[in-house]
Structure formats: C-alpha cells, structure tokens
Amino acid sequence: YERLQSALCQEGLPPTLDCSAEPRTGFGPLDMTVCILGSPTPFLPVLLEGGNRCPGAMVLCLSPTWASRVPSETSPGSWSLLLSRGVSFKVGGHSALETFEPPRRANYVTGTFAPGDPEGGWVGELARDLDCPTGGSVPLAHRLQDTLVARWVLAARANLPVPPTLAFVLGARGDLPLEPTAPGVRLVRLQDPQGQQSLVQEEVGAFLGGAAMEPYGQVVVRPAGWRWWGTGTRSTHRKEEGAAVAQAVGARLRGLTEEDSVLLEAMVPTARLPVPPPRSPAPRLPMALRICTLVCRSWGDRPQLCQVACAVGRAESPVRHGAALPQGLDSSLQQWGVAAPSQRQALAERLREATEAAMAALLASEAELNPQQRGGPRAHTDILGVDFLLACVDDALELVALATNSQRCLETCVLAEAMGRGVGEPRGDLPRLLAEAMLHRAQCHLVEGKDILLIGAGGVSKSFVWEAARDYGLRIHLVESDPEHFAAGLVQTFLPYDSREHRRDEEHAEQVLELLRSRGLRPQACLSYWDDCVVLAALVCQGLGLRGPPPAAVRVAKQKSRTHRHLQRCRRGRPPPAAFAVPCRRLRSHGDVERAAAAVPFPAVAKLEFGAGGVGVRLVENAGQCHAHAARLWRDLRDDADHPGIGLGWGNAMLLMEYVPGTEHDVDLVVFEGRLLGAWVSDNGPTRVPAFLETAACLPSCLPADRQAQLVRAALECCRACGLRDGVFNVELKLGPAGPRLLEINPRMGGFYLRDWIREVYGPDLLLAAVLVALGVPPVLPARPAPRTHLAGVMCLGSEHGETLAGGGGMEALRELHGRGLVRLNRLFEEPEGAGEYEEPLLSVACAGATLAEACERLLGLCQGLGIDSPRYPVEHFLSHFK
C-alpha cells in the first residue's frame, strides 16, 4: 500500500482515498471486475488507464486477506475469486480503498506471478484453478522463465533463430517433447550424470566443433530453469578450451535436478556496424544491445506488440533487465550504425513479426497442456516479454531470440514509458493496449451463461452466429418462422413462430411474449441481426423491459422514405441532420409516380421502401422508366414468398429518391446511451448501373481520415436523430464533394461480410458488442483502432459465376484457399437467390495484403485465375476505385 502511494505521488496523482468505513454494495452479475493481485508497480499504468476507460472496474488486491476462494457455481472443480476489499481506480487517476459487501466476483484475474517476487506465493495460490479468465499463473510463469523450454518453443514453433544451444536434462522432462526437433537446440537426456561423463564430453566436443558454432568464438555454461532466473550463475569460455568447457558442464551436472537443465550455448555478439568516427580518440569498447519486447494477447486472441525498449551494456557480460536505463529502438539502431530510415523501419517490422510469432507459438504450446500444468482451466499467458539480440549472420542483420519472461519486460517497458513522459513525450500505447485486452477478456466472461433471445435466424450468411454463441458461452433462445430451420438444433431453446407478415408485428410481439411466459423463459437481452425482424425485436424488448432502441425509432429507420422525411425535419445542430437527408417520395401506385416525379429531380433511384440486399434498386432517367420499373416490381415481388428475406413481409411499396453522386460507403457503429463507442468505415466499388447490386468492397477505407470522420459523424447524427441510441447499426452513405448524404439506416449489425472483415482487420466482434449493449454493458472497443491488414473483396453472382465456380472446380479451390487462410470466403446463400434484376450475391471472396494495392493485386490475380473476372464482370474496373 505504501509502494502504491509512493508510485501515485511520483505520477503527480492524489493519494488513495480511504472509503473502507462505508462498504460498497449492489454489485450484480453484469458488473465487471478486473482484479490485479500483488505488487502495484508493474501494473499501475494499466490500472490508471482502465480506471479512465471503465471507472471502478479495475481493482488492485494487495493482500491475501482481501480475497477469498469459493467453489464455482458454473464450473465444477474450479473456484470463484471474491474480493472483500481492494483499491479501485476512477477517472483522472483517482483511487479509493474500498470494502465490498457482498464481495465482488472477479471476471478477470492477473498479477505478479514471477518467480522470486515477494508476493508470488499468495498471488499464485489465489489465482489457481479459477473459473474466470486468468492472465497467467505460477506454472506458466515457471515455464516462461525456463530458458530451455522457451528456446524450444521459439525455435521449433515460431521458427525464430536462437543462440546455438546444447542442453542436458535428467530423465523424461515431461514439459519437453520426447523427440524435440528445434533448429539450433540439441537436447541430451541423461539417466545418471555421474556415470555418463564420456557421453557428455562427446556431446560437448561435437557441439564446439559443429557447423552451428563456426561463426562464434565464445560459449557460456549455465544452469537453466525457473529457480535460476536472474541469479547470474554462469561461466564464459573460449571455444578452443574444450576440456575446460566439458569440466564446467560436468560441474554443473553434479547439482542437476529433474526441473533444471544445464546449457552450453554460443555467446552471440551484437552486430558491429560501421559508425561515424567518434568525437574522442579514446578506444571504442565492444558493447552489446539487448532488445526487450512486450506483446499481449489482444482481440480475437491475436498477438499484438505493445512496446519495445532497448538496453546497452558491455559485450563481455550479459545485459540484464534493470541494470541500465532503457532507450528506444530507433535511436538504438542509429547508435549502432543503421543509418537508413527504411532499414530501421524494416527491422522494426521484422521485430514485430518475430515477437507476435513468438506469442502465437507460446499460446499454441500452452493449449496442449492440461489444466494442472497451466495452473487452471482458464489460465493463459496474456502478457509476454521476449528478449532479442541484434546479430550479424552471413553479413546480414538478424534478430536472435534469447528468452521469454512474464514480468521483466513489462517493468522495463513501463519504465521507458514513464521516462518518455518526463521529457514531454506523449503517452504511448502500452497502458491502453493492456487495459483494453484485460477489460475485453473480462467482458467475454461477463456474457458467459447469459440468456439471449434472438428474433429471426436468417440464412447461411448468419451461420457464424451459432459458432460465436458457443464460443462466448451464450444461451440462445431463438424465435424463428421456419420450423425446419437448421439452427433449431444449435440453440438452447427453439421457438417456432410464423412472424413473416410484419405489418402485424404488435400482434406477433404479444404472441412471442406469451410463448416466453409459457416456457418460463426470462431472457436477459433481446436482439435481432435479421433485417426483417428488427421492429418485432424492438417490440419484444419493450415488452420485456430490456435495453434496446425504441420501436418507434426502429420503425423510422426501417422505412426508408420515412427516415429521410424525419431527418428533413431535424434542423438543429451544426450541420443539422437534415443536411444529410435526400429528397424522396413514397410510391404505392402509379399516381404516386407522377406526383413524385414533380418533386424529385431525375436521374433518380427507385427502390423498395422496406427492401434489403439491394434487390429491386434501379436508376431511372425519367418518369416513364420509373412507371415501367414499378410495374415490373409490383408484378414480380408481391409478398415474402416471392423473394424471402428482402422485406416483402412489410409490403412492396416503393420510393423514388434523388440520385446522389459520389462514392458509396458503409459505416458500422456501436452506440451506447447515444455515445459513440466504435465506428468502422468501408468502401464499396462502383455498382453495375442501372442496378445497384454491390460489386466490390475494401476495408479499411482508403479515404483520408477527415473524410472518414465526416461519414462517421453523419452516420451517428442520423441515428441519434431517429432515436437510435443503443445498439450496433449499419449506415449506408454516399460521399460527394459537398460531404456525406444518407442512403439508408439498417438498425441492426452490418450484413454480408462486414462482421467477419471488421474482426479480421481490427479485432472487435460486432456480434459481441451487440450482445453487451443489449445487456446494458458498454462494450470496451479499441480507442485508437489500427488495421492489422487490408482486405479487398468482390461479390460473385449465380448468373455470372455459378457455372464457373460449380462446374470448373472454382468453389473447391476457394474452400481450399480459405482453409489455408489465403482468402476470406463468405457464403451468403446456399443457392442463387432471385433472377435477373432481383438477383442477390451468392458469395463474397476477399484477399488480404499489407497494403490495399497488394490486396487488390492478389484478388485480381485470383479472380482471373478462377474465371470470376470477365468482360461482363470486369473485376479490375471494380477495384480501380480503391485508391
């Protein structure tokens, strides 16, 4: 507690307010608690950042008497951690010592698990075998701190260069594979070190004379294992001193235990590059550069590099954490003679790839451990430190991975962050990335076991919902019109009810509520991602007293002409929402066409009032074309049976709206109590006029940031003006020279490929965000979302590509490439839907790239190879707009 006060003082923050005399009450199953056990020092920036993002959710537990373990009610054999006392963090760096009655249940736990830490014993005991996500454990920390295990994972699983290493172990060593094969690491299993001296000498001699040791002149002999972490016990020898090396190895083997190993490794020198002449004629001493990286398990379990810090020391002794003040990577590379900015940038990118590959390999190896070996069924390493050397291999700069750790790199990077602020540098990303990762993992646990009522199952394009529901532990109760729907066997409760005639939704809502009462179901959230059912879901939500957009707001958004007419009356604001509306008129008869033609300038767009998927949308040049299109549409599309899922359950009224020039974009929003929590902008390629069926898309948008900001603000203001203040919404806009103009608002999660793409590019899951908002919990989303990749995709049509994909083996090729992660394939329908001008896309196929140009180039090559590109369907033209 005193260390915490000292650290707060150094940060210029007020001391912790003691509020323990008045216990906090009222914590329920939807209150989030991220618990940090042990020393406050390494985690203080994360606690402060978490306090700003989710006030009161971050709780520091400084004593084993502040928490207790009780048998889990949801996971037999596991334990729940309850906090009776803790230091909670609020906005602006304020903290409070509080008592909790009844105790708060932790949703996520981490702490100081590192060997040798004074708090390690009780921290490890409290965090063992918990039923909530646990960001580490004592067994996992021991595994990280074991240099032999770490090097085997780094070399064998991550394919990273490591110092050439000869390791001697006793017996089986169950934490290592029976036949380990790792480049640069040789493992020798001994039954009796005292009786196998000849084998030891033979292995030492072969190692010293082997090809791997040719570039190196010195070796190090040292014991390894978590017990030896940080002890500095080692001896250094010249490679030629074979007898002395063998004797040193033998001496170490005499004290070998089954948990330890003895390592003989090359002493890899830091690369020596030509540098400018020194200012002083004094001799230049050989120095070593150690690169410390910190990576976290971020959105979608993807590794994400958080920070890099370097340390410099004398070459003849190892550069240890805490022995020198850290410095930045770029300045360190300049100091070492890497003069070209492009070369430094390339090395930084290689370091990011190596670090994230190391964590991916570590997570894969941890997944193979049983719960006892991990320290609990929910224990995983969420924060990883990896140390590298910058070496020279075959006249090229090479990053050599040395070791991993659970806390040392965190402490070093936190120090580097604080030092930067001391000279006026802006706050780095480290606290934000770690706090977001912890809060997100806590929210994933928060939704486990929650009862969610879904209205409408949708088609094959929504199949991801059932897999996601299983992964998040949701209990789905599904109301669906098709009694034979494939999702019936994938949900907790299947409630068949025919609601396809949506003009009777008030009646349907009463029937659904009665259905729930008869089954004794009391869902904690209700939502719909299927366009037809959004109004019904809002009515049911209202009847259950659950959070969601009001039915009146959803009705305004659902009916396209009503949306624009409503916005045209909203004239407050700068600019007012009316600025984004487009002149339009409703068409229910041919007489309406004449009246609309007098009010809406041509060219104009004629489309279904309640339509979805772009079906029946057409550019018309005059009133005659509008009459003809309306006649065809009213003849062909009369009710839901004619074309399911495009809104005909609301009738087949149309509207005529002014054609808006410019580029088309989707904006997907997460809004909670009217506050914008997240927004993602994607670009659409040119449509095949006169129809408006989507052809291509890309994410992230290639617009400059200020134009994207215009789209996001326009989308948000239109949603707010319509009364949509809680939910995940998809807004379609056009962006012309004068700014954004609204096409339509979809009061539900974006369709087609959007949820999948946003997860792939940015990490967050729109489905999880929608569930959290419906539960009344503001989702934690990236404050500064940065794309991990670029995606470019193209739609495939049954009329254009059905024969090519089915008969020519293209579909099998796409599935195989999707399975290998080389393309993203999103099936939208099992069979082609509609025909001619009423056709909907069959599937979306996309390629990724480090840049948008690279993604487009890959996609074009794929489409040309599979026959998707053709003179009638010019993919190159569709992609040419993405610049």
N, C-alpha and C positions, 0 to 999 in steps of 0.2 A: 504493500500500500504506500509505503514511503517512497519506493522507487517510482511508482506511478505519479505521485505528487511532484517529485523532482523532474520527471520527464515532461509533465504538463507545464511546469514552470519554465523549463528550457524552451518550450514551444510558444511561450507567451500566452498560455491559456489559464483560465481561472482554476483554482483548486477544486477538488471533488466536493460537492455539496453533500453533507450527511443528512439524508432523509430517512434513515433507517427506523426512526422512532414512530413513523406513521406508515404502516405496511401498505404496499400496493396490492390492490385486489382486482378481480374482474378479468383475469386473463383466460381466454377461451381457446377452442381448438383452431381458430383462424388467426390467432396472434402468433407472430413469428419471433423466434428466439434463436439467435446465433450466439453460441457460447464459446468463449476463448478461455481455456484453462491454463493457469500457470503465470509465468513472468509476463508483465505488460510490455516490456521493452521492444521485442521484435515486432509485435502486432499493433503498437499504438497508432501508427498512421492509418492502418486498416480500420481500427475501431473508430477513429475520428471520421474517416470517410463514410463508414457505414452509418454512423450517427447522423451525418448530414443527409444521406440518401433515405434511410428508414429510421427516423428518430425513435430511440428506445429499444430497437430490435437487437442491437449488439450489446452483449452482456459479458463483462470480464469477471471470471471467478478466480479469486486469489487464494483460496484456502479450501482444503478438503471438507471442512466443516460447513461450507456454504452450499454444498450439493449432496444429493443422496441418489441412490440407485434403487429402483423398484422393478419387479418383474413386468415385462412388457405385456400389454393387453392385446397387442396385434401380432407380435412375433414371438411365438413360444421359444424359450431358450435364450431370448435376448432381454435386455434391460432398457428401461427408460431413465434418462437423466433428468432429475428435478432440481431446480435452483430455488433455494430459500433465501438467498442473499446474493448480491452482485453489484458491480459498478456498471450502470447503463450510460450510454452516450447519446447526446442530443445534438441539435443543430448548433453550429458555431463553436464546437469544441467543448461544450458544457458537459459535465459528467456528474452523476449522482450515485451515492452509495444507498442502495435500497434493499428492503426486505420484501418478500413476496408471500402473500397468504391468499389462497393456497399456493404452493410452489409452482414456478413456471416450468413447463416442459420444453426441453431443448429440441429444436428442429435440425440443428447442425452443430457439430462439436469439433473443435480442433484445439491445438495447444502446443506447449513446449515438450515434445516427445524425445528430444535429442538426448543421446547418452551423455552422462556427466552433468546434465542440468540439475540443479538442486531440487527443482520441483518435479523432475521426471517421474519419480516413484508414484506419487499420488495422482498426478495427471494421467499417467498410463493406466492406473487402476480404475479411475473414474470413467475413462473413455473406452474401457474394454467391453466388447460384445454388446454395443448399443444397438437400439432399433432404428436410430436415425443416421443419416449420412455422417461419417466421421472422417475428417481430413487428415488421416494419418493414425498411427498407433506406435507403441513401443516396438513390437516385432517388425513393423515396416521400416521404422527408423533404423533399427539394427541392420536390416537388410541393405538400406541405402548407404549406411556408413561402412559396410564391408567392401573394401576396395576390390576384392576378387569377384564377388557377386556383381558389383556394379560394372566392372570391366567386361565380364562375360556378357551381361545384358547389352552394354553399349556396343561391343564388337559384334556379337552374334545376332542380336535382334535389330539394332539400329544401324549396323554396317558402318560404324564410325571407327576411324583409326585410333588405336590406343598404344601406349608405350609397349614395346615387346616385353612380355611378362612370362616368367616361369613360376608356377605356383605349386607348392607342396601342401597336401592336406592329409588328414588322418581318415581312413575308412571311407564310408559311403558319402558323408556330407549331403544329406537329403535336400538341402536348398540349392544344390547344383545338379544338372542333368547327369545321368550315368555316363553318357558318352559326349561330353561337351566338345563342340567344334566351334571355335571362335577365332577369327583371324587375329594373330598377334598374341594369343593367350594359350599357353600349354599347361595342362593340369596333370600333375603326377599324384596318384593316390598311394599312400604308404600305409602298411599294416603295422610296421614296427620301425620307427625312425632309427633306433639304435642298431638294428640288425640289417639295415639296408643302405649302409654307407656307400657301398660300391655303386648302387643304383643312383644315389644322389650325386656322386662325383661324375658318373657317366652323363647324367642329365645336365648337370651344370656345364661340363665341358662341351656338350653338343650345343647348348644354348649360346655360350660365349663364342663358339666358332661358327655359329649358324649364319645364314644369309640375312636374317632379320636384324642381327647385331652389327652388320658391316658398317652402317653409317655412324655408329656411336662408339665413343671411347671410354665411357664410364658406366658402371652399374651400381645399383643400390640394393642392399639386402635389408629387409624389414619384416616384422610380423604384421599381419593384417587381420581385421575383424573389428567389430564394433567396440570391443574392450580396449583396443589400441588406438582408437580415433583420437588424434590430437596429441599423442604422447611424444611424438618426435623421435621415437626409438628407431634408429636406422644406422647403417654404416655404408660408406661410399668407397668404391674400389675402381682401379683401372681395369679395363677389360683383360689386359695381359696377365693379371695376377690371379690365374686360375686356381691355384692351391689356396690362396688366402680367401677367395670368394667361396670355394667349397667349404673351407673351415668355418667361415662366418655363417653359411647356411646351416651347417651341421650344429653349430652352437645354438642357433635359434630353434632348430627342430627339437632340441632336448626339452624345451618347455612347451611344446606344441600341445594344444587341447583340440577336441573334436569341433569346437566352434571357430577355431582360428585357422590361419594358414601362414606360411612363410613365402614371401615373394622375393624373387630375383628379377629386377626389371632394369631396362635401359634408362639411363638418365638422359632424357631428351632435352637438348639445349634449345633456348628460344632462337628463332631465326635471326641471323645477323645480316642486316641490310646496309647498303651504303648510305651514310648520313652526311649532311654538310659538315665541313671542318668545324671542330669545336672552337669556342672563343678563347679557351685557355689551352696552352701547350701541354698541360698535365695529361698523363696517360688516361685513356678511357677504360674503365673497368668493365668486364663482361657482366651483363645484367640479365635477369630473367623476367618474363612477363607472364603473369597468370590472369586469365580471363574468367571472370565469375559471371554466370548467367542464372537468372531466376525465371522459371516457367510455371504456369499454373494450368490446371485442368479447367478449361473455360466452357462456354456454351456448347452443348451437344457433345460433351466430353472431348472437345478438341484441345490439344496443347496450344498454349499461346505464350510467346515470350513476353515477359513483363519488363525486365530491365537487365542491363549489362554494366558491370563495374570491373575495372582492372586494377591490379596491384603490381608494383615493380620492386624487385629485390636483387640481391647478389646471386650470381649464377651458381655458385658452389653450394648454396643451401636452398631448400625449398621455400617458396614464397607462401607464407601461411596467412589464413584469414585472420584479420585483426592485427597483423604485425605492421601493416603500412596503411596509410590513408588511401582510399580508393580514388580512381580517376576514370574519366570517360574513355570509351573505346576509340572514338575518332581521334582524340588528341594523343592517345597511346600509340595508335598506328602511325600518326605523323611523327611522333617522337622516335619511332623505330625505323623511319625512313620510307614509309609507304606514302609517297608524295601525291600521287594522282587521286583526286576525289572519287573518280569512277572505280578505282581499285579498292579504295577504302569502303565504298558503298557495296561493292561486290562481296568483300569479305564479311561485312555486316550481314548481308543477306545469307551468305553461306553459314554464318554463325547461327542465325535464326533458324534456318532449316535443320542444322545439326542438333540444336537444343530441343526443338519441337519433335524431331525424330527420336531423340533420347527419351523424352517423356512418353511418347507413343509406345516405344518398346518396353519401357518400365511398366506402363499400365497393362500391356498385353501379358507380360510375365507375371504380374500380380494377379491377373484374372485366373491364372492356372493354380494359384494357391488355394488351400482350403481355408474356411473361416478362422480356424485356430491359428494357422500360420499368418494370417493377415491381422489378427487381433480383433476379429469380429466380422460378422457377415456384411456389414455396411462400411467397413474401413477401407479406404483407398488413399493413395498419396495424391493430394490435391495441389501441393506446392513442392517444387523440386528445384534444387540447386545443382548445376553441372559446371565443373571446372575444366577449362581448356588451356592448352599451351599453343602458342603460335610457333610452329616449327617449320623447318625447310626440308622438304622431301623431294629428291630428284630435281633440285633447282626450282621448285615451286613452293609457294606458301601453303602450308597445310595446318588445319586445326586438329590437334590431337586431344582427345577426351581423356582426362585424368581420373576423375572420381565424381561421385554424386553425394549429396547431403540433404538433410531435411531442414536445416535451420541456419547454417553458417552463411550461405549465400543470401538468405533473407536479411540477416543482420547487416551484412556488408552493403547490400543494395539500399536498405533503409538509411544507413549512414551516408551513402552517396547522395541520396535524395535530400537529406537534411543539409548537407554541405552545400548543395546547389542553391537551396533557398537562401543560405547565408550570404551569397553573392548576387542575389536578385534574380536567380533563375526561376522560371515559372514551375509550379508543381508538376511533377512527372506523372506518368500513367500508373505507376506501381500500386499505390493505395487503391485507386479506383478499380483497377482490373481485379485485384484480390478481393476487395469488398463485394464487387458485383458477382464474382464467382461464388463466394460463400452465401450471399443472400439468395442468389438464384437456386443454389442447391437446397437451401432451407425451404424455398417456396415449392420446389419439386416434392419435398417431403410433406409439406403442408397439404397438398392436394390428394395425397395417398388415401384411399379408402373413402373419398367423398362421393356422395350420391348425386349424379348429374343427370338431369332429364334432357334428352335430345329430341327435338321435334323434326322429323324427316331424316331419312338415312342417305338420300342421294344415290348416285350411281357409282360406277367403278372408279371415277375420278376422286371420290371421297374415301376410298379404301384405307388410306393412311390413318383415318380417324380411329379405326379399331385397333390397329397396331400401337398407335400412340396412347390410346386409353389403357391398354395392357401395360405399356412401359411406365406410365405415370401412376398406375395403380388405381385408376378411376373405376367407379361402379356405375356403368352406363345403363340408364333405363330409357328405352327407345320407343317413341311413338311413330309408327310408320304405316302408310296407306297400303303398301304391298304386303299381304300376309305371307308371301313366299320369298321375301327379300333375303339375300344371302347373309345379311348381318344378324338375322334372328338368332343364330347360334353363337354369336360373338359378343353378346351383351349380357348384362346381369338380368335384365327383365325386358322382354319383348312385348310391346303393347300394340297389336294391330288395330288401326282405326283409320277409316277412309275419310281424309280431310281434303280431297282433291278439289272440291267445289269451294274455293276460298272466299267467295262472296258471302259465305255463311260462317265465317271464322268465329264470330261471337258465340254462335251455337256450338261449333266444334270445341271451342275453349271450355265451355261448360261440361261437355261430354268428356273431354280429357281430364278435367279436374275430378269428375265423378269416378272415372276409371282409376285415377290415383288413389282416391279415398277408398274404393272398394278393395284395392290391393294393399292398403295400408302403407303406401309409399309416401315418404316425406323428403323429396329431393332438396339438396342444399343450394342448387343452382339450376337454371334452365336456360337453354340457348339453342340456336339453330344456325347452321352454316349453309343450309339449302335454301336457295333464293325464294322458292315458292312458299316456304313455311315461316318466314321471318315475322309476319304480323301475328300469326297464330301463336308463335313462341312468345311474343311480347304480351299477348293477352293472357296466356297461361302464367307467365311470370308475374303479371299484375295480380292475378287471382291467387297466387301462392305467396304474395308479399315478398318476392325475391327481387334482387337488383337486376336492372336491365333498362333499356331505353323504353320510354312510354309508348303504348300502342299508337297514339296519335302521331308521334314523331316518326315511327316506322312507316305508318301509312303515307305520310307526306313524302318520305324518301322513296318508298316503293313505287308510287305513281309519278312517272317522270314529268308530265306536264304540271302536275300539282307542285312538284319540287320547285320548278322554275317560277311558277306563279307566286308561290310562297316567298321565295327569295327576292323576287322583284318588289315585294312589299317591305323588305328588311333594309331600311335606308339609314340605319345608324352605324357608325363606325368609319374608319379611315383605312382603306375604302370600305363602303358598306357591302354586305353580302350581295346586294342587288347588282353590284358591278360584275359579278361572276355569272349571273344568270343569262340565258339566251332566249330571245323571243320565240314562243311556241304556242300552238293551239291544239286542243284535243279534237280527234276525228272519230265520230261514231256513225256518220252517214256521209253520203256524197254531198249533201247540202253543207255539211261542216267543212268539206274540202274547199268549196267556193269561198266561204267566209274566212277560212284560214289563209287562203291564197291572197286575200286582200290585206292581211296583217303581217304575213311572214314573207320576207323577200326571197326570191329564188336566185341561185340554186338553194335547195333546202333538203332536209333529211326527213324521210318518212319512216316511222318505225312503230313497233308495238308499244302501247302505253305501259304494260307490265312485263315487257319482254326480257329475255336473258340470253347470253351466249351470242349476241349479235345476229340472231335469227330474224329474217324479215326486214332488216335495216337496208335502206336504199336511198341513193342520191337521186333526186328528181329535179329536172330543169324547169318545169312549168306545171301548171295545174292539170293539164291533160295527162302527163306522166304520173302525177300523184293519184288521179282518178283510177288509172289503169292498175297501178301497183296496189291500191287499196282494194280494188275489185278482186284481184287475184288472191290477195292475202285473206280477205274476208271469206272467200270461197274455199281456200285450202286449209286454213287454220281457224277452226271454229271452237274447239274445246280441247281439253288436256289429252284426250285420246288421239288427236291428230298429230301431236308432237309433244310428248311428255317433258316436263321439266323446264319449259321456257315461259311459264306464267299464264298459260291459257286457262287455268283454273280461275283466273280473275276476269276472264272475258278476252275478246280480241279487239278492243278499242285501240285506236292508233293515235299518233300525234305527228304534227308537222312542225319541225323546228329549223331555225335558220342554220345554214351550213357555216361552220366555224373553221377558218383556215388555220394551219399551224401543225405542229407535231402532237401526237397523241401519247398520253402518259397515264399510268396507274399510280395512285398514292394509297398505300395501305397504312392506316392509322390505328394506334392504340390510345384510347381516350378514357380517362377515369375522372369522374366528377367534373367534366368539362376541361380537364387539364391534359395536355398532350404529353404522353409518356414515350412514344416512339413513332417514327414515320420512315417509310421507305419508298423511294421513287424509282419506277421502272419505265423504260421507253418502249413504245410499240413502233414497229415498222409500218410502211405505207400499206393501206388496205387496197384490195382489188376493186377499185371503183367500177361500176356503180354500187356494188355491195360493200359492206364494211366488215367482212369477216377478218379476224386477226391473222396476220401472216407471220410476223417475226417479233421478237422482243429481246431486250437486254437488261441486265442488272449487274452492277449499279448503273444508274443513269449516266449518260455521257454529257449531260448538261452541266454548265458551271454551277457552283454552289449557290450563287444568288438567284439563278433561275429555278433551281430545285426548291429553294426557300420560298419563292413565290407560289409554287404549286402546293407545297405543304400548308402554307398559311391559308391559301384559298380553300383547300380541301377542309381544313379544320374549321374555318369560319362558316362554310356552308353546312357542315354537320352540326355545329353549335346552333346556328340559326334555325335549323329544322328541329332542334330539340334532342339531337343525338349526343348525349353527354357521357354515356357509359357503354363501352363496347369496343370491338375491333371492326373497323369499317373499311370498305374499299371504295375509292372515289376515282372516277374516270374524268379526265380533263384534257383540254387541248391548250397548247401554249403557242400563242402568236406574238407578233411584235408588240402588241399592247398589253400582253400579260395573259394570265390564265382565264379560261372560260369553262364552266362546268358542262359536262355531258350528262352524267348521272351519278347518283349515290347508291351504292349497294350496302344496305345496313346489315352486313354480315362480313365474315372473313373473306378475303380475296379468293377467287376460284382458280380453275385451271392449275397451273404450275406454281402459283405465287407463293404459297406457304412453303413448298419444297425449296424453291430458289432462295427465299429470304433466309431459311435455315442454313443452306449451303454457303451463301455468300457472307452473311452477317452473324449467324449463330442462333438468335432467338427464334422461338416457335410461336407463331400466331395462334395456334390452337391452345397451347398452354396459357398464353396471355388472355385469350377469350374466356377460358375457364376461371382464371384468377379474378378477372373483372366481375364475372357473374357471381363469384363467391363473395365479392366485396373487398377483395385484396388488390391494392395497386401493384401491378407486375413490376419487378425490377428488370430494366432493359438497359442496354449499353448507353451511357451518357454521351459518348463520342464514338458512334459506330464506325468501324473501319472495315472495308471489304477485304475478305481473305483471298478472293479470286474474282474473276469476271465471267459472267455467263451470257452466251448468246444462243437463242433458240429459234426454231422455226416450227410452224404448225404443219401437220400433214393431214390431207383430206382424203376421204374414201374415194371420191370421184377422180382425184388426180393421182393418188399414190396407192390405192387399195390393191390393185393388181401387182404393182411393182413390189410392194412390201410383202404381200402374201405369197404370190407365185414365184417371185425372184429370190426368195430367201432373205429379203431385207429385214423382215421382222425378227427372224432368228439372229441375224447379225447384230441388230440393235440390242436385243436382250443380252447377248453375249458381251457386247461392249459395255452395257450398263452394269452387268455383274462384275466387270473388271474395273469399274469406276472411270471409264474413259468417256462415257456420255451420260447425260441425265435423261432418262426416258420417263415421261408422264403419260400413262394411258388415260384418255378422257372418256372413251366409250368402248364397250366390247365390240360393237358393230357400228358401222356408219349410221349416224342419226340424220334423218331428213334427206332431201334430194334437191338438186338444182340450187335455187337461191335460198332455200331453207336449210341448207347443209350446215352441220357443225363440225369443228375439227375433230379428227379421230385421235390424234396424239400430238404431243409436243416432244421434240428431240433437241437437246442443247449440248453444247460443248463449253468447257471451261478453258481459261487461259490466264496468264499473269497480267495480260493487258486485254482490253476489249478487241484490239486488232488481232491479237493472237487467237482469241476465242472465235472471232468471225472467220478467220482463215481456216481453222480446224473444222468448223461447222460447214463451211462451203465445200471443203475437200470431201467431207463425209457425205454431204448431200449429192455431190457429183458422182461419187463412187457408188452410191446406192440407188441412183436414178431419181432422187427426190427433186433435184434441180432439173428444170426443163424449160424450153421456150415458153410453154404455157404457164409455168410456175417458176419464174426467174429468181431463185434464192439470192443470187449476187445483188440484184436490184433491191430486194427487201432489206438486205443487210447494209446496203450502201448508205442508208440514212444514219447509221450509228457511227458518228464521228465527233 
